[in-house]
Amino acid sequence: MAIARALVNRPALLLADEPTGAVDARTGAQVTEILRELNRDGQTLLLVTHDRAMADRCAGRVVELSDGRVVASTPAGVSS
């Protein structure tokens, strides 16, 4: 429901902070697929997650932070 509310105004940037952090595996897979489709359709996402596999599935680029600093910036699917 939160994704639908966020999209109703067609934002230029969709912020998603741990979007699958508090859901079961099935719902997490559904949320991941929704985010993938949105990104493929041109929606810009800023996704915060500890789940690298999810980031690789939903994003074109993964930026890793440690202690508030960028430590890596790679295309999705490329481990740093």
C-alpha positions in Angstrom: 0.0 0.0 0.0 2.8 2.4 0.8 4.3 2.0 -2.7 0.9 2.8 -4.2 0.6 6.0 -2.1 4.1 7.0 -3.0 3.5 6.6 -6.7 0.1 8.4 -6.9 1.8 11.8 -7.4 4.3 10.4 -9.9 7.5 11.5 -8.1 10.7 12.2 -10.0 12.5 10.2 -7.3 11.1 7.3 -5.3 12.8 6.8 -1.9 12.6 3.2 -0.5 14.2 2.6 2.9 14.5 -1.2 3.6 11.3 -1.9 1.6 11.4 -5.6 2.3 12.8 -5.4 5.9 9.6 -6.2 7.7 7.7 -8.5 5.4 7.7 -12.3 4.7 9.7 -13.8 1.8 6.7 -14.0 -0.6 5.7 -10.3 0.0 9.4 -9.3 -0.3 9.6 -11.0 -3.7 6.5 -9.1 -4.8 7.9 -5.8 -3.6 11.2 -6.5 -5.3 9.4 -7.2 -8.6 7.3 -4.0 -8.3 10.5 -2.0 -7.8 12.2 -3.7 -10.7 9.3 -3.0 -13.0 9.2 0.7 -11.9 12.9 1.1 -12.5 12.6 -0.6 -16.0 9.8 1.8 -16.8 12.1 4.8 -16.1 11.2 5.5 -12.4 14.3 6.7 -10.5 14.8 4.8 -7.2 16.9 5.5 -4.2 16.9 2.2 -2.4 18.4 1.7 1.0 18.9 -1.9 1.9 21.3 -4.3 3.5 20.3 -7.0 1.0 22.9 -6.8 -1.8 20.9 -9.4 -3.9 17.8 -7.2 -3.8 19.9 -4.1 -4.8 21.3 -6.1 -7.7 17.8 -7.1 -8.9 16.3 -3.6 -8.6 19.0 -1.2 -9.4 21.3 -0.3 -12.3 24.0 1.0 -9.9 24.9 0.1 -6.4 26.6 2.6 -4.1 28.0 1.2 -0.9 28.5 3.3 2.2 30.5 2.7 5.3 30.6 5.1 8.3 28.9 7.7 6.1 31.4 7.5 3.3 31.1 6.1 -0.2 33.4 3.0 -0.4 32.2 1.6 -3.7 30.0 2.5 -6.7 29.5 -0.3 -9.2 27.0 -1.4 -11.8 24.4 -3.7 -10.2 25.5 -7.4 -10.3 29.2 -6.5 -9.9 30.5 -7.2 -6.5 33.0 -4.7 -5.1 
